[in-house]
């Protein structure tokens, strides 16, 4: 089992920045690919970003490419999502995910955090 706890969400104005963190426990962190998904009210869950176990490979959704950066610190068992130039359409609950294999698909991830709310006002 892998336990994931997100933090760092909040209410910000458009154009601002936030950094989400996800602390993992329960298994060897570096063996797991990590990622972020989000879900806005009335919309389907969507992929945001993912990173391989050693941090060497990253994937991004087109909607966040150039604005968001995913990173990880394996010594701290933590993955981050730096979000810059936030837009109102980034408003959603953001979920941290983990699995042995790197993917852009939600179905590929066995472990999910409880989510953290990000609200961007215009």
KOLTORPA-348455 format. One record per residue (C-alpha): residue number from 0; x, y negated, z. Coordinates in Angstrom, 1 decimal, m for minus. Layout:
BEGIN
ATOM NUM X Y Z
...
END
This chain:
BEGIN
ATOM 0 0.0 0.0 0.0
ATOM 1 1.0 m3.6 m0.7
ATOM 2 m0.5 m6.5 1.2
ATOM 3 m0.6 m9.9 m0.4
ATOM 4 m1.4 m13.2 1.2
ATOM 5 m1.7 m16.4 m0.8
ATOM 6 m1.2 m19.9 0.5
ATOM 7 m0.8 m23.4 m0.8
ATOM 8 m4.1 m24.2 m2.5
ATOM 9 m6.0 m27.4 m1.9
ATOM 10 m7.7 m30.4 m3.4
ATOM 11 m5.6 m32.7 m5.6
ATOM 12 m6.1 m35.3 m8.3
ATOM 13 m5.5 m34.7 m12.0
ATOM 14 m1.8 m35.0 m12.9
ATOM 15 m0.7 m33.9 m9.4
ATOM 16 1.4 m30.8 m8.5
ATOM 17 0.8 m27.8 m6.2
ATOM 18 2.9 m24.8 m5.3
ATOM 19 1.2 m21.6 m4.5
ATOM 20 3.0 m18.9 m2.5
ATOM 21 2.2 m15.2 m2.1
ATOM 22 3.8 m13.2 0.7
ATOM 23 4.0 m9.5 0.1
ATOM 24 4.5 m6.7 2.5
ATOM 25 4.3 m2.9 2.6
ATOM 26 6.7 m1.7 m0.1
ATOM 27 10.0 m2.6 m1.7
ATOM 28 9.1 m6.0 m3.2
ATOM 29 11.6 m5.9 m6.0
ATOM 30 10.1 m2.7 m7.4
ATOM 31 6.9 m4.6 m8.2
ATOM 32 5.9 m6.9 m11.0
ATOM 33 3.9 m9.8 m9.6
ATOM 34 1.4 m12.1 m11.2
ATOM 35 m1.3 m14.7 m10.8
ATOM 36 m4.9 m14.7 m12.1
ATOM 37 m7.6 m17.2 m11.6
ATOM 38 m11.4 m17.3 m11.7
ATOM 39 m13.5 m20.4 m12.0
ATOM 40 m17.2 m20.5 m11.0
ATOM 41 m19.3 m18.9 m13.7
ATOM 42 m16.3 m17.8 m15.7
ATOM 43 m14.4 m14.6 m16.1
ATOM 44 m11.2 m13.9 m14.3
ATOM 45 m8.2 m14.9 m16.5
ATOM 46 m4.5 m14.3 m16.6
ATOM 47 m2.2 m17.1 m15.6
ATOM 48 1.3 m15.8 m15.3
ATOM 49 3.4 m12.7 m14.4
ATOM 50 7.0 m11.9 m13.6
ATOM 51 9.0 m8.7 m13.6
ATOM 52 10.6 m7.2 m10.5
ATOM 53 14.0 m8.8 m11.0
ATOM 54 12.5 m12.0 m12.3
ATOM 55 14.1 m11.6 m15.7
ATOM 56 10.8 m11.5 m17.7
ATOM 57 7.9 m13.9 m17.4
ATOM 58 4.6 m14.2 m19.2
ATOM 59 2.3 m17.2 m19.3
ATOM 60 m1.2 m17.9 m20.5
ATOM 61 m1.2 m20.5 m23.4
ATOM 62 m3.3 m22.8 m21.3
ATOM 63 m0.6 m23.2 m18.6
ATOM 64 2.6 m22.8 m20.6
ATOM 65 4.9 m25.8 m20.1
ATOM 66 3.0 m26.9 m16.9
ATOM 67 3.2 m23.8 m14.6
ATOM 68 6.2 m21.9 m13.6
ATOM 69 6.2 m18.5 m11.9
ATOM 70 9.2 m17.4 m9.8
ATOM 71 10.1 m15.0 m7.0
ATOM 72 12.5 m14.7 m4.1
ATOM 73 13.0 m11.0 m3.5
ATOM 74 14.9 m11.7 m0.3
ATOM 75 11.8 m13.4 1.1
ATOM 76 9.2 m11.0 m0.5
ATOM 77 7.5 m14.0 m2.0
ATOM 78 6.3 m15.1 m5.4
ATOM 79 5.5 m18.7 m6.3
ATOM 80 3.4 m20.5 m8.8
ATOM 81 4.6 m24.1 m9.4
ATOM 82 1.7 m26.0 m11.0
ATOM 83 2.4 m29.4 m12.5
ATOM 84 0.3 m31.8 m14.5
ATOM 85 m2.8 m30.3 m13.1
ATOM 86 m6.1 m30.7 m14.9
ATOM 87 m9.7 m30.4 m13.8
ATOM 88 m10.0 m27.2 m15.8
ATOM 89 m7.4 m25.6 m13.6
ATOM 90 m9.9 m25.6 m10.8
ATOM 91 m10.4 m22.0 m9.7
ATOM 92 m9.6 m19.4 m7.1
ATOM 93 m6.1 m18.2 m7.7
ATOM 94 m5.3 m14.6 m6.9
ATOM 95 m1.9 m13.0 m6.4
ATOM 96 m1.4 m9.5 m7.8
ATOM 97 1.2 m6.8 m7.7
ATOM 98 1.9 m3.5 m9.6
ATOM 99 4.8 m1.4 m10.6
ATOM 100 4.4 m2.5 m14.2
ATOM 101 4.4 m5.9 m15.8
ATOM 102 1.2 m6.8 m17.6
ATOM 103 m1.1 m9.6 m18.6
ATOM 104 m4.2 m7.4 m18.0
ATOM 105 m6.1 m7.6 m14.7
ATOM 106 m7.0 m4.0 m14.9
ATOM 107 m3.3 m3.1 m14.7
ATOM 108 m2.8 m4.5 m11.2
ATOM 109 m3.6 m2.3 m8.3
ATOM 110 m3.0 m4.9 m5.5
ATOM 111 m4.8 m8.2 m5.1
ATOM 112 m4.7 m10.9 m2.5
ATOM 113 m7.7 m12.6 m1.1
ATOM 114 m7.3 m15.7 m3.2
ATOM 115 m6.7 m19.4 m2.6
ATOM 116 m8.8 m22.3 m3.8
ATOM 117 m7.3 m24.9 m6.1
ATOM 118 m9.5 m27.9 m6.9
ATOM 119 m8.4 m30.6 m9.3
ATOM 120 m10.5 m33.8 m9.3
ATOM 121 m10.6 m36.1 m12.3
END
